[in-house]
Amino acid sequence: MEWIAAVALVVGFPLWNRWRERGLEKEYKNNISFEPPATDQLKWAVRHLREDINLLCHLMFVAVVLLGIIAFK
């Protein structure tokens, strides 16, 4: 039964990550095709910071889950 969780994590995380990256690719294409207005530059920078923080939170969550699995075996 433990192997099911391991397989789900090993297979599920890359699939979920690819699905999320596909959404970000659309956003990156929009960034290239539309020049941001000078007055809204700060909003664009904050949005990109939020995307970076979101990715770091996801990575830290996975690291904590893996450490939890290892610690509670």
Secondary structure, DSSP 8 states (H G I E B T S, - for coil): -HHHHHHHHHHHHHHHHHHHHHHHHHHHHHHHHS---GGGHHHHHHHHHHHHHHHHHHHHHHHHHHHHHHHT-
